[in-house]
Amino acid sequence: MTALDDDGVGATMTITGPTRDRVLSALRTQTIELPSWAFGNSGTRFKVFGSPGTPRDPFEKLSDAAQVHRYTGITPRVSLHIPWDLVEDYGKLAAHATDLGVTIGTINSNLFQDDDYKLGSLTHPDPRVRAKAVAHHAECVDVMRATGSKELKLWLPDGTNYPGQDDLHDRQERLAESLQQVYALLDDDHRLVLEYKFFEPAFYATDVPDWGTSLLHCLALGERAKVVLDTGHHAPGTNIEFIVVQLLRAGRLGAFDFNSRFYADDDLMAGAADPFQLFRILYEIVRAGALAPAHGPGVPWDPAGPGVNFMLDQCHNVEDKIPGQIRSVTNVQQATAKALLVDREALTTAQRAGDVLGAHDVFTDAFQTDVRPLLAELRESQGLHPDPMAAFKASGYVERIAAERIGGTQAGWGA
């Protein structure tokens, strides 16, 4: 329940009894997938910054990702990016992941780093280029089979910079045909998730610029095609939680890419720029009963089911990579805990009574509640240190990899 101060204004709530048990129970089901590329060097278009101990290959990326899971307990999967995570033996890579206590998650294709894709990939006017892009996804599906991955993620950088450069209608027709070919490559227990982005690198017309375009293509493909929502891929002021509601209503929200931005697609740590927005998004997830993970112990995998895969998609330019991922995970965890604390009964009562400020107070009281002690209690009950960041810093892992990873080429953006 929500406590009131002397003026009758809602204050942050005290978490006790059944509420505490319910929130802790729900939090135990949450998992978040990590991106392998977050552990390589990154930067801006002007400079990529290196750091001691940066992984030199996908095996070392997995080792670093496993550290995040070791201290947070909720990041058991790692996304791969092909060909950035190219190895000779993906079965060996998957076994390495298992040895570390994690598994391979989503396989991401790459349609933006080949000269042939200058004017498009799956939408290119030349059938040869489109066939090449489809063939790349066949390679990605082979990686899925070798690693046990169940999801193929497409982000399409295709678009045009100038009016008249290409026919907008024809590009959508080519895209639909190419996506059908990619979808046909999948096994019955696979699903395709299609990401959207309203600009960059195309500045006049992007071929998949918004959730509606992605949704229309997914509906045409079939039940195992769903939309990926990247929190950084929207114009300033966009009500992202409204999009979440619509996609959940349609049963087509397949995955999140959590990150933060101040201006465009900044890929900053989740919850860093606007923690209230992250809370609002997670509230709609909780409201729809969609918090249960798409993947997890005891969760039957249904590629056409309602499960949402929570993922990070970030690059750490100036901050240390493993701590940056730990902070992002704990930020999402805190937003989730606060979303679970919203007194739904009191909120509904106020809403139906037309009590605008009363409803707003119920909502913001949950956001203003300090849930860090509750999360510390959760971690201790799972045999984890109550403070993941402090525990990782005390482990000496950063110093050890800086001393051991000498020579070779550090992984970075594009490798």
N, C-alpha and C positions, 0 to 999 in steps of 0.2 A: 504494500500500500504506500501511498505518497504522504509524507509528513507535511504539515503546514506550519509556516512561521507565524509570528504574532499578528501579522497583518492579514493572515488568511491566504497569503500568496504561496503557491506550490514551492516546496523546497525539494532537494534531492532525497531520494527514498532510502530507507534502511532495508538492507537485503537480509531477510530472515526466513526461517521456517520453510513452508512449501515452495515459496518463490525461489529461495536459494537452491533448493533441491532440483526444481524444474529447470532453472537456468544452467546449473552445473551439468545436469543430465544432457541437455541439448548441446552444450559446448563440447562434451566428450565425443560427439558425432562429427564435429567439424574437421575437415581436412582442406589443405591449401596446396596446390601444385606449384613447384618452383621452376623458373626458366633456367636452363643450362647457361644461356648467354649472359645472365646476370653476373656470373662469376669470372667472365673474361674482362679484359680492359675495354673501357669505353670512354666517350668524350663527346665533344660537339663536332659540327662539320669543320671546325677549324683545327682541332687537336684531340688526339686520343692519348689519355694519360695512363702510363704504366705504374705498376706497384709491385714490390717484392712478393714472391710467392704466388703470383697469378698462375692459374692452371695453364698447362701447355697442351693438353689434349682432353678429350671427353671423359676419360677415366678420372683425371684429376678434378674436372668440374663436378663429377658425381661425388667425389670424396668431400669436396667443399659443401655441396648441397646437403650431404648427409649430416654435416655438422649442425646445420639449421634444424634438421629433424631431431637430432640428438638432444638439443636444448629446448626446443619448443614442443616437440611431441606431436605436431599436427601437420607436418609437411612430408608425407611418405612417398610422393611421386615427383619426378623431374621430367620436364618437357625437353625434347630434343629438337634441334633445328638442322635440317638437311639442306645443303651439304656442310654447314658449319661443324656438325658433330659426326662427320664422316669417319668411319673405322672399317677395318677389313672384316671384322667378325662381330656382328651385333649380338649374337648369342653370348659371346664372351663379355660384352659390355653389360648386357642384362644380368648375367651372373655376378659381375662385379657389383652392380647396384644391389642385388639381393644380399650379397655378403656385407654390404654397408648398412643394410636395414631399410633400403628404399626400393622403389621400382621405377621402371620407365613409364612416363605418362604420355601426354599428347605428342604426336609427331607433326612438326611444323614444316611446311614446304617453303621454298624460296623462289619467288618469281621476279625478283627485283635486282639481281646482280649479274645478269648475263647480257652481253651486247645485243643479242637477238631480241631482247625484250624492250628495246628502246621505245618502240611505238605500241607496246602492249604484249601480253603473253596469251592468256586464254581468250582475249578479245582481238588479237592482232589480225590485220587484214589478210596476212599470208597464212594459208593453211599449214604450211610447213612449220611455222613458228608455233602455231596453236598445237600441233601434234607433238612438238618438242615439249611444250609445257605440260601436256597431258601425260607424256611419257615420264616426266620427272615425278609426277604423282604416283605412277606405277612403282617407281623406285621407293617412294615413301611408304607405300602400302607393303612392299616387301620388308622394309624396316619394321613396320608395325607387327608383321607376322613373326619376325625374328626376335622381337623384344617383348611381345605380349601386349603392346599398346592397343588401345581400343578406339582412339580418336585421331582423326586427321584434320588439322586446322589449316585453312587457307586464308591468307590475307592477300588481296589483289591490289597491287599498286597501279593497275592499268587506268588510263584516262588520257585526256587531251589537254594541251595548254592553250589552244587557240580555237575560236569559232571557225567551223568549216574544216578543221584539220582532218576529221573523220566523221562518218555518219553515226550519230548517237543511237539511232534505232538499230542499225546493223550491228553495232558493238554489243548491244544487249542480246541480240539474237545469237551472235557468236558465243557470248558468255554462257547463255543457257545451254547451247549445244555442247560446249566444252565441259561444263559442270556435269551434264548428264554422263559424259564419257568418264569423268573422274569418279562419279558416284557409282558407276557400274563396276569399277575396279574393287570396291570394298567387299569384304566378307560380310556375312549376315550379322555378325556380332560387332561390326565396326559402325561408327557414325562419323559423319562429316560435319564440321562446324565452320561456318563462314563468317569472317570478320568484316566489319565495315569501317570506313574512315572518310571523313567529309572532305579532306584535301590532303595533298602531299603524297607522292611527288607531282601529281597532276593538279593544275591550278585552275583550269577552266571547267572541266567536267570529269569527275571521278566516276569510274564505272560501278563501284559499289560504295556510294557515299553515305548511306544512312541505313537505319534499321529496317525501314520499309522495303528498300531494294533487296537487302539480304534476305528478309523474310519471304518476299515474293519468290525469289529463286529457290529458297529452301522448301517452300510449299510445293513448288513444281517438281522438286527432286524426289521427295518422299519423306516418310516418318523419321528416318534416321539422319535427316539433315536439319541442323539447328543453327541459331544465330549466336555469334560471339559478341559480347558487349565489352569493349575496351573503354574504361572510364576516361581515358585521355582523348578519345576520338570524337569529340563533340565541340561545337561552337561555344564560346563563352555564354553563360547564362542558360544553357540547355538544361531542362529538367530531366535529368537522367533517370531518376526514380520512376517517373511517369513511363518512360520507355521500358523499364524493368517490368512494371505492372502489365503493360500491353503484351510483352513477349511471354510473360508467365500465363496470362489469360489464354494466349494462343497455344500454350504448351510447347513453345519453340525457343525458349532461352536455354541454350546448351552449355554456355560457359561464360565466365567473366575473365577479363584481363584487368586486374587491379593495378592501378598506379595513380599518380597525382600529376596535375599540371597547373601552371599559372597562366600560360599564354596559349600554347598549342599542344602538341603531343610530346610533353616534356619527359615522360617516363620517370618521374620522381617517385620517391618512396610513397607507397599507399598511405593515405591519411595525413600526409605531410602538409598539403596545401589547404584542404578543406575537410577536416575531420567530421564536421556536421553533415556534409554531403554523403560521406561514406556511411555514417550512421543512418541517414535517411534511406539510402539504397538497401542497407542490410535490414532495415525495418520492413521494407516491402517483401524482401525474401522471407523473413520470419512470418510476416502477415499471411503470405501465400502458402505457408507450410513447406517451403522449398529449401530449408536449411540442410536437410539430410543430404549427404554427399552422393554424387553420381557414382563414385568409387569408394570403397571402404570395406573393412571387415564386417561381415554379416550383411552387407548390402548387395542384393542380387543385381547384377549388371543387366540393364535393359537398354539397348541402344536407341530405342524409340520411346523410352520412358521419360518421366519428368525431371530426372536428376540433373542438377546443375553442377558443373565442374568449376570450382573456385581456383583461380590461377593468378599468379603475379606475372606481369610483363614489364620489366624494368631494366634499366642500365644504370650502373652506379659510376658517375663521372668523377666526383671529387671525394666521396665517402668510401670507406672500406667496404668491400663487397659482401662478405659474410655478415658482418654487423648490420649492413643496410638491409639485407634480406630478413634478418631476425627482427629488426625494428618494423619492417613492413608487415610481417606476419603478426606481431603482437598488436600493431595498430588495427589490423582487420579483426583480430580476436576481441579487442576492446570494443570496437564498434558493434560487433555481433552481440557481445554480452549486454551492452546498453540497449540494443534493439530488443533483446529478449526481456528486458525489464519494463518495457512500456506496459502500463496497466491497461490492457485492451478493454476490459469491462468499463472502467472509468472513462476511457477515451470515447468509446461508443456512446455512452450515456450523455457525455458532454456534446458530442457531435450531433446527436439526434435532438437534443434540447436547444440547439443553436447557440450553445455557450462557446463562443469563438475563443475567448481568452482561456477559459477553463480547459478546453481541448488542447490548446497550444501549450498550456502549462504542464498537463499530463505528459505530453510528448517530450518537451524540453527537460522536464525533471529527470527523465530516464537518461537523456544525453549528458546531463550535468553530473550524474552520479559517478563517483570514483570506483571503478570496477577492478582496479589493480589488485587490491587485497583478495577479491574473489578469485581472480585468475591465478594468483599466487597459491591460494588454497587448492585450486584445481590441479595445478602442476605438482604440488607436494603429494596429493592423493594418487598421482600417476608415477611417483618415484622420481620426479624431476626437481631440479633446483627452482625455487620460486621466482628467481630473476634470471631469465635466459641470457640476457646481455652480460650481466656480471659473471655468470658461470662460464660463458664462452671466453670472455677476456681473461679469466683466471686460468683457463685450460692450457695456455701456452701454444695453442695450435698455430696462430699467426706467425709466431717466432720460428716454430719448427718448419713450416712450409717455406718460409723465406730462406731458411738455411739449406733446405733440401732441394728446392726447385731451382737449381742453378744450371744455366745452359738451356739450349733449345729455344723455341720461339713461343712467346707467351700468346695465349688465345686472346682474341679481341673481336671487335665488331667485324663480322664477315668471316670469322674463322673459329 
